[in-house]
Amino acid sequence: MKKYFALLLLMLMAQASVHAQPVDWQKAWNETLAAAKKEGKVVVAGPPDAEVRTALPAAFEARYGIKMEYLSGRGSDQANKLRRERGAGAYTVDAVVAGNQTMFSVLYAEKMLVPLKPQLILPEVTEGKNWMRGSLWFADPEQQYILRIFNTVRESFIINTKEVNENELRRFSDLLDPKWKGKLSFLDPSVAGTGANQVALLFTLFGEDYIKKVFVDQQPLISRERRQLTDAVLRGSHPITFGAEDGEIERLRAEGQPVKAIFGLEDMPGAVSGGNMIALLDQAPHPNAARIFVNWMASREAGEIYGRALKMVPARTDIDAASFMPPEVIPKPGVNYFDVYDYKFTTVTNAESRIRMKDILRKQ
């Protein structure tokens, strides 16, 4: 009999816990939202894409009645600005949306972040069933600070189809053909960012001798402006490019322009990236609004808005990426992709690659 009552008590306690959980998160959410509205705004540092600058603040304010001050800029520029401000004792930004280099090598490494995981409240965000991985995807070693919300198969490079027959490019060694001398372009691989990611992967797969042949013998255009690379491939002056604006290329292709993304060759596996990730800065001036923002950014609504704007595949199960992304960029189950957003690849392999690239480029 005692065992029966003990079992009954445990069942009742379990039921009470189940029923209490929604009340607990709802209470925390309501209190945070009320405090956030008193703060009046959230300040977010993010990428300079024009559509994001417009769509994200408008949707957030429409949802919560809280203003978003969106500071746009390249990740490295944002990081340098934060360094300067903090050196002067100023803390003006609440949250950051940025790529892996900025997140890992600066914000996380220099301890500018606070744990994000405890700040996530909404069940649609915290429940594993809503994520492709079965759980939230934290990209940092401590699994606390940097949340990855996208997972997109990345193109190897972009071609102008009027100038390049893709059947001529079967292997990466084909890029060494003299006919492509002066016809390639790269986002600067000597600085942190997309260009460094791309070349670090080539370093890993093909070695330094191959890299020297590409960057010295082939005399490519090297730029820190993705817009310049996009224009160059569209005009045909540099019909093979690494680092053009992904979203713009997809829009141009949809409009019938002669541009096409190439997703790997015979000697290179498919690669995935996490696009822009989210993190919370320490000493945030609007901590409650920042908490609302990061929950929203990880939600279905924001994931689709942002994914559509920057052409990224959300890592959530409840967003139909196929409705706005081509099938080749959506990861296929069971395929072993090379993850260029892996922490060790970014902080060790990538860093070593950038050092070597600075030396190689100086000798051009």
N, C-alpha and C positions, 0 to 999 in steps of 0.2 A: 504493500500500500504506500509506504514511504517513497519507494522508487517511482510509483505512479505519479504521486503529487510532485515529486522533484522534476519528473519529465514534463508534466503539465506546466509547471512554473517556468521551465526553460522555454517551452513553446510560446507561452504568453509573453515572455521577455523578448523573444526573437520577433514576434509579431509587433510588439510595441516599438522595437528598434526600427523595423521596416517602415512603420507608419510615421515615426518621428523624423526619419531622415529627410523627407521632402520638406517638412516644416522647418528643420534646421537650416537647410540650404536656402529656402525661400526667405527666412528671417534674415540671414546674413546678406542675401542679395538685396533685399528691400532697404536694409540699413545702409549698405554700401552705396546704393543708388541715390538715396536721400542725401547722404553726405557728399556724393559726387556732384549733385546738382547745386549744392551750396558752394562748392569749389568753383563751379561755373564753366570749366573747360579742362581739356587734356592737351598736352603738347607732345606731338609725335614727330620724331625724325624718321624720314622714309625716303625711298628712291624718287628720282625726279620725273618719272613718267607723267605726262600731262593728264592722262585719263584717271590715274590713281589720285592725283592731286585734287581732282574735282569730285570723283565718285565717292571716295572713302569718307571725307568729312561730311558730305551731304547726307549719306546714308546713316552715319553714326548719329548725327544731330537729329535726323528724322526719327530714329529709333528711340533715343533716350533724352532728347532735349538738352544735350550737353554739347557745347561747341568744341570742335577739334581744330587746334592750331597745327597745321601740317607744315613741317619744315622739310623742304625737298632738297636733295643733293646726293652726290655720289657717296658711297659708304666711307671711303677713306677721308673725304672732306668732312663728313659728319663727325667722324672719330677725332680728327684733328681739332675741330671746333669744340667738341666736348672736353678734350684735354686742356685747351686754352681756358675755357670757362672755369673748369675745376681748379686749375692753377690759380685763378683769381678768386676762388671761393664762391663762384656762382653756380647754381644748380637750377637750370631753366627747363630741362626736358624730362618728361615722365617715362616715355617708352620709345623703343627703337625697333624699326622694321628694316632688316638689312641682311646681306649675304653672309656666307660662312667666314670669309676672311676678316671682315669687320667684327663679327661676333666673337670668333674664337681668338684671333690674334691680338685684338685690342680690348674690347669691352670685357670679355671674360678674363683674359690674361692680366689685365690691369685692375681687376676687381671693382669694376664700375657697376656691377649688376647685383640685384637681390634675387633670392629664390622666387621663381615664378610659379612653381607647382602648387604651393600652398594658397596662392591667390586665385586659383581656378575654382569656381563655385558651381556654375551651371551644369546640371546633369548631362545636357546634350554635348558638353565639352568633356566632362570627366569620364563618361561611360565608354568602355572599351569597344562596344559594339558599333560605335559611330566612327571608328578609325580602321583603316586598312590593316594596320599592324595588330589590331586587337587591343591597343592601349595608346595613350598619349606618347608622342615621339619626341623625347628630349635628346638633343644632339650633343650636349656637353658631357664630359666624363662623370659628373656627379648626378646627372639625370634630374636636374632641378632648375636650371637657369634659362636655357635657350630652347624654345619650342619650335619644332619643325612642322609646318602645316601643309607643305606641298612636296610632291615627289614626281618629277617630270623627266621623261626620257629626253636627253639633250641631243641636239644635232651635233654631228662632228664638225661640219662647216656648211657654208651657204655658197651656192653657185648661181651665176647668171646663165640661164639655159640657152641664150642666144650665142654666148661666147664659149660655152663649155658643154661638151657631150659627156654626160655622166658615165657612159660606158667606157670612156677613156680612163676613168678613175676607179680601179678595182681594188688597189692596195695603196697604203700610204706612201710607199716608195714611188708611186706614180707622180706624186707631187714634186719629185726631184727632176722630172723631165725638163730639159732646157726650155721648152716652149712656154713653161709657166714662170720663167725668170722675170721678175718685175711685175708679175700678175697676181701675186698672193698678197693678202693683208691680214694683220693680226692686231688684236687688242693688246696693248703693251704688257708683256709677260713678266716684266721686271718689277712691277708693282702689284700689291695685293688686289685681287679681284678676279673677274671672269677670265681675263687673259692668262693670268697665272695658273688658274685651274686647268685650262685647256692644255697649256704647254707642259705642265707638270704631268699630266696624263700621258702625253706623247713621250716625255722623258722616261716615264716608268715603263712604257711598252716597247720603245724603240731605241732608247739610249742616247747618249750625248753626241755621238758621231752623226746620227741622223739629224738631230736638232741643229748642229753646226751647218750641215749642208742646206737645211731649209732656211736658216736665218742669215747665213753669210753668202752662200753661193747663189741662192734664189732671189736675194735682194728684195724682200717683201716690204710693203708699206706697213709701218708700225704707228699706231695712234692710241691715244688715251680717250678718244671720243668715239663712242659707238655710232653716233650719228654720221660721222665721217666715213666709217666703214660701210654703213648701210648705203650711203650715197654712192660710194665707190663701186660696190657690187652692182647696184642698180644701173649706174651709167655704163658699166662694163670695163672701166679703166683697170679695175682689180677684180676680175670675175670669180675669184675664189677667196672667200673671207672667213676668218675665224673671229667671231666676236661682234657681229652685227646685232642690231636690236631685234630680239626674238619676236616680240609682239608686232613690231612694225613690218618685219619680213612677212609674217603670216597675213597681215592686212594687205600688203602689196600683192602677195600671191593670190589672195582672194579677189583682188581687183583685176587680175589677169596680167600682172607685171611678170617679166621673165626671171623670177627668182625661185629657188627651190632649196630646201634643207636636205642635206645628206646625213642619214642616221647610221654612221658606221660603215666600214669597208670590210673586206674579207679577213683582214689581219687585225681588226680592232673590234672588241665587244661593244655592245650598247652601254651607254653610261647614263646615270640618273643624277639629278641635282635637286637640292631642296629649295631653290629659288630664294625668296626672302623669308627669314625666320623672325620670331618676335621675342623680345626680352624687356624686362623692367629695370630702369636705372635706380640706383640707390639715391636717397635724399630727394625723391621726387617731389616737386612742389604741389602736385595735385594727386596724392596717393590713391584716393578713392576713385577718382575719375580714371586713373591709370588702371586700376583693377577692373573697372567696368570695360575699359577698352580692350584689355588682353583677353577677357572672356569672350567679348564680341568678335575679336579677330580670329579666335579659334572656333567660332560658331559656323553653322551652315551658311547663314546669310552673308557674312563677311567673306568667308572662304570662296563663295561663288563670285561675289563682286570683284574681289581682288584677283581671283584666278582668271576671270574673263578679261579684266583690264590688262594684266601682264602676261596672259597666255601661259599660265601655269596649271598643272594638274593637282587639284586638292587631294590631300591624303585622307579625306573623310569618305565614308561609305555611302552617305546620303546625298552626295552631289554628283549629278550626271555629267562628268567631264566630257563625255562623248558628244554632248549637245553643243559644246563650244570649242572643243579641241580636236585636232585630227587624230585618227587612231594610232598613228605611229609614235606619238609622244606619250601615250598612256601605257604605263608599265603592264606587262603581261604576266599573269600568275605563273610561277615556276621558272621564270627566266632569271638567270644570275647576272645582274647588271653590275657594272663598276660604279661605285658610289663616290663621286668626286666631292661630296659633302661630308665624308667620313672625317672624324676629328683628327686622327693620326695622319691621314693623307694630307689634310689641310695644314696642320701645324708643323709637321716634320718634312714629309716629301715635298710639299708645295714650297715651304720656306727654303729648302735646299735648292730647289729648282730656280727660284727667283734670284738667289745669290749667283748661281752659275749663269743665268741669263744676263744679268748685269755685266758680267765679264765678257760674255760672248758678244753682246751688242756693242760694247766699247771697242771691240776689234773689227767691227764691220768696215 
